[in-house]
Every structure is written in C-alpha cells, then in structure tokens.
C-alpha cells in the first residue's frame, strides 16, 4: 500500500486537484453500476425470472456490458486507492471488498466451465441444468452485492 501511495499514480491523484479525484470517482461509480446492473439482470434470469425470455437473449448483451463495466471499475479503482492507500491498511471493508470481487471473478470462471452455460446458446436447458446455473447466479449476486456494500463502507471506517 505504501508503494501504491508513493507511486506516480498516487502523486498524480493527490496533486491534480479535487476535480481529478472527483472525475475518477465518477468513472468508478459508472463502471461499478454498469457491471452490477448487467450482473443483476443476468443473475435474476439465472435464478428463474423472465423464463419466457431465452437465456441467450439476455446473456449475450449483459456479459459484454458487465465485462466493460468491470474493466472501467478495475482501472479507476486503483487510482482512487492510490490517493491514500496507507490509510486503508486496517480497514476491514477493503479486505471484504477485494475478497468478494475475487470470489465473484472465480464464480464467473466456474460458470464459464459449466456444460449448461456452454450449451445455453444452442439448446433448451433441462431443469437440473437450470438449477446449476441458478446456484451460480445466487453466488454472483451475493459476491457483487457484498463488494459494492463493502466498497461503500470503506469511507466510513
């Protein structure tokens, strides 16, 4: 954390004025909201909502939009952290947030290996396959809601 705070990024974020931090914070919030908005729609579909809409019709656009939002948040997040990284060392919410993000990413990796996920683009899934995807959707919601909540709480610790 000391390295990050002392890095060029940390200096630029601190010395560029309040508008820089404010704009980067706005970009981060837009990235997180884009990610979570897409994840929410996909996960609710995996959990059984909107069964009259084909999963592929929802998964194709939401996965792309979620990935874009994640990239935006992942680029802007370290910029915010670099501003005063050493102050967050003892903040439990930072560790909760990072752990939840890691588990969320791991869940995406596991989901992408499931045969039901691979097959949802080419055929109708069985009830058992839909159940497997629902578990992944529930885990995903828990991870990303935890990451967002912990991220919000970081500033209040």
C-alpha positions in Angstrom: 0.0 0.0 0.0 2.9 2.3 0.7 4.3 1.6 -2.7 1.0 2.3 -4.4 0.5 5.6 -2.4 4.1 6.7 -3.2 3.8 5.7 -6.9 3.5 8.2 -9.7 -0.2 7.3 -9.8 -0.6 8.3 -6.2 1.2 11.6 -6.6 -0.9 12.4 -9.7 -4.1 11.6 -8.0 -3.2 13.8 -5.0 -1.6 16.7 -6.8 -4.0 17.1 -9.7 -6.7 18.8 -7.6 -10.2 17.8 -6.4 -11.6 17.6 -9.9 -9.3 14.7 -10.9 -10.3 12.7 -7.9 -14.0 13.6 -8.4 -13.9 12.6 -12.0 -12.1 9.4 -11.4 -14.6 8.6 -8.6 -17.5 9.3 -11.0 -15.9 7.0 -13.6 -15.5 4.3 -11.0 -19.1 4.6 -9.9 -20.3 4.4 -13.5 -18.1 1.3 -14.1 -19.5 -0.4 -10.9 -23.1 0.5 -11.8 -22.7 -0.8 -15.3 -21.2 -4.0 -14.0 -23.8 -4.6 -11.4 -26.7 -3.5 -13.5 -25.8 -6.1 -16.1 -25.0 -8.8 -13.5 -28.3 -8.2 -11.7 -30.3 -8.8 -14.9 -28.4 -11.9 -15.8 -28.4 -13.3 -12.3 -32.1 -12.8 -11.8 -32.7 -14.6 -15.1 -30.4 -17.4 -13.9 -32.5 -17.6 -10.7 -35.6 -18.1 -12.7 -37.1 -14.7 -13.5 -38.2 -13.9 -17.1 -38.2 -17.6 -18.2 -40.2 -16.6 -21.2 -37.1 -14.8 -22.5 -34.4 -17.0 -23.8 -31.3 -17.0 -21.6 -29.1 -16.4 -24.7 -31.1 -13.2 -25.5 -30.1 -11.9 -22.0 -26.7 -13.4 -21.6 -25.2 -12.1 -24.8 -25.5 -8.4 -24.2 -25.3 -8.5 -20.4 -22.0 -10.4 -20.3 -20.4 -7.8 -22.7 -21.7 -4.9 -20.8 -20.7 -6.4 -17.4 -17.2 -7.0 -18.7 -16.9 -3.4 -19.9 -18.1 -2.1 -16.5 -15.7 -4.4 -14.7 -12.8 -3.1 -16.8 -13.7 0.5 -16.1 -14.0 -0.1 -12.4 -10.8 -2.1 -12.3 -8.9 0.7 -14.0 -10.3 3.5 -11.9 -10.4 1.7 -8.6 -6.6 1.6 -8.1 -6.4 5.3 -8.9 -8.8 6.1 -6.0 -6.9 3.7 -3.7 -3.5 5.2 -4.6 -4.6 8.6 -3.2 -4.3 7.5 0.4 -3.7 3.7 0.3 -1.8 3.5 3.6 -4.9 4.9 5.5 -6.8 1.8 4.3 -4.4 -0.8 5.7 -6.5 -1.6 8.8 -9.9 -1.1 7.1 -11.7 -4.5 7.2 -14.1 -3.3 4.4 -11.3 -3.1 1.9 -10.4 -6.7 2.5 -14.0 -7.8 2.4 -14.5 -5.9 -0.9 -11.4 -7.4 -2.5 -12.3 -10.9 -1.3 -15.9 -10.5 -2.7 -14.5 -9.3 -6.0 -12.1 -12.3 -6.1 -14.9 -14.7 -5.4 -17.1 -13.0 -8.0 -14.5 -13.5 -10.6 -13.9 -17.1 -9.5 -17.7 -17.7 -9.9 -17.6 -16.3 -13.4 -14.7 -18.7 -14.3 -16.6 -21.6 -12.8 -19.8 -20.6 -14.6 -18.0 -20.5 -17.9 -16.8 -24.1 -17.5 -20.3 -25.5 -16.7 -21.7 -27.5 -19.6 -25.1 -25.9 -19.0 -23.6 -22.5 -19.6 -21.8 -23.7 -22.7 -25.0 -25.3 -24.1 -27.5 -22.5 -23.3 -26.7 -20.8 -26.6 -27.6 -23.9 -28.7 -30.5 -25.7 -26.9 -33.1 -25.5 -24.2 -31.7 -26.5 -20.8 -33.1 -29.2 -18.5 -34.4 -28.3 -15.1 -31.3 -29.7 -13.5 -29.0 -27.6 -15.7 -31.1 -24.5 -14.9 -30.7 -25.3 -11.2 -26.9 -25.4 -11.6 -26.9 -22.0 -13.3 -29.3 -20.6 -10.6 -26.7 -21.5 -7.9 -24.1 -19.6 -9.8 -26.5 -16.7 -10.2 -27.1 -16.6 -6.5 -23.4 -16.8 -5.6 -22.8 -14.0 -8.1 -25.4 -11.7 -6.6 -24.1 -12.3 -3.1 -20.5 -11.6 -4.2 -21.2 -8.4 -6.1 -23.6 -7.0 -3.5 -21.0 -7.7 -0.8 -18.3 -6.0 -2.9 -20.5 -2.9 -3.5 -21.6 -2.7 0.1 -18.1 -3.1 1.5 -16.8 -0.6 -1.0 -19.3 2.0 0.1 -18.4 1.3 3.8 -14.7 1.8 3.3 -15.1 5.6 3.6 -17.0 5.3 6.9 -14.5 3.2 8.8 
